[in-house]
Amino acid sequence: MSAANDRLNAIKGHLSGNFPNGLLAGEVAIITGSGQGIGKSCAEVFAREGAMVVVTDIDAAKSDQVAADINAAGGKAISVPGDVLSADFPERLVEETVKNFGKINHIVNNAGFTFDGMIHKITDKQWDLMLAVHNTAPFKIIRAAAKYLRKKDGENKCIINISSTSGLHGNLGQANYATAKAGVVGLTKTIAKEWGVFGVRANTVAFGWVDTRLTRAKESGAAIEVGGQKVALGIPTGNKAAGKVNAYADIPLGRAGTAEEVAGSVLMMCTPLSSYITGHTLEVTGGRGI
């Protein structure tokens, strides 16, 4: 029986509820920025669904710990820490994955952060850095994996690029981030058109307000160090009146999402249950923006 028929039968089995070993059993997933937050939750839920997970984060200690925890819980994971902006990292990440697990099925380009400023105050470095981490880095990782993904092998293969409602609708103080996240959509659609013939699906997941260090109060002191520069993360809450405003007023569900629950949307798009979805942008917003 051909590999394509094997995959079709597997999909039929999933649709009938026959997935005792998990929705991604035997598949390999690279998840960037998975040392914490949404990326970590994605790594954990992918592992619970049977995937062999490659955890990678700029913070080596966190990356190693997430992989260790997955293995301790009975899953399979390795840690390949590093900076997605380093010239040699994409190739190293891909080759370490294939060396350990023999193949690649899924890439989740989740690594990223914000570097906010009003348009008239954004520096060249702020602008360039957002495009580098959200556009160039994912592109280079995908390009490095091309020789393993561009095969007519019948495998379930999907690339997920993480975007944001800032990229879909723009956002005050985030011209650089919004531009980069809008670019993610174009990259994803192009991959879908070029690699569909190889059975590779490519989709974007655009998050709204999810409770992470990027959406908590900037005054809490969360930061990331990039190229020797400390970049503060979060949303400023210095305006005293802001405390009296319902921050979730325009979210029908009336709350922020959690990293654990939104990771399910990324998982969903990679499973055989989404086998005929490609080039799509899934908004995960609690209804915000409808």
Residue, then its C-alpha position, 0 to 999 in steps of 0.5 A: m500500500s502506498a504511503a499516501n494510502d497509509r496516511l489516508n487510512a490514518i486520517k480515517g482512523h482519527l476521524s472515527g476516534n481511533f487514536p489510542n497513541g495520540l493524534l501525532a503519534g510517531e511524528v516529529a515537531i520543532i517548536t521554537g521559543s518553547g522554554q516558556g509561555i505558549g511555546k512551552s505549552c505547545a511542546e507539552v501538548f504535542a508530546r502528550e499527543g505522541a509527538m517527539v518534540v524538539v524544544t528550543d529557546i534562547d534560554a538554555a536552562k529553560s529549554d533543557q528543563v522543558a525537555a527533561d520534564i516531558n521525558a520524565a512524564g513519559g514523552k520524548a523530547i530533546s533540547v536544542p537551545g540557541d538564538v534563532l537570530s544566529a546565522d548557524f542556528p537554523e541549520r543546527l536545529v534542523e540537523e540535530t532534529v533529524k539526527n535524533f529523530g530521523k525526520i521532521n513533520h512539523i515546525v512551529n515558529n513561535a519564538g518572538f517578542t515585542f519592542d514597542g514604540m510610537i512610529h515617530k520614536i521607533t529606532d532602526k534597530q527596533w524596526d530591524l530586530m522585529l523583522a529579523v526575529h518574526n520574518t527572517a528567522p522563521f524563513k531560514i528555519i523553514r529553508a533549512a528544513a526544505k530538503y526533509l519536507r519537500k518529499k512526496d512521502g505521505e507523511n502528515k506535515c505542517i508548518i505553523n507560523i505564529s502571528s498576532t491580531s496586531g499583524l491583522h489589524g495593526n496596534l497602537g505603538q507596535a508599527n514594527y511588530a504589526t508589520a512583522k506579524a503581517g509579513v508572517v501571513g504572506l510567508t505562510k500563504t506562499i509556503a502553502k502554494e509552493w509546498g502543497v504538492f509535497g503534502v506540506r500544509a502551512n497555516t498561521v495562528a494569530f493570537g489575541w490577548v493571551d496571558t503571557r509576559l508580553t501582555r502582563a504589566k511592563e512594570s513587573g520587570a520582565a525583559i529579554e536580552v538581545g545582542g547585549q541589549k535589554v528589552a523590556l516586555g509587557i504593556p505599560t500601565g502607568n495611567k492610573a485611570a487604566g485600572k478602572v477600565n475593563a480591559y476585556a470589554d471587547i472580548p466576548l468571552g470576557r477574559a484573556g486566554t491561557a497559554e495552555e488553552v491556546a496551545g490547543s489551537v496550534l496542535m489542532m492545525c497540525t493534526p490529521l483532523s485539519s488535513y485539508i486546511t492550508g494557507h489559512t489564518l486562524e484567529v484565536t482571540g476569544g472573539r475579539g475583533i469580530 
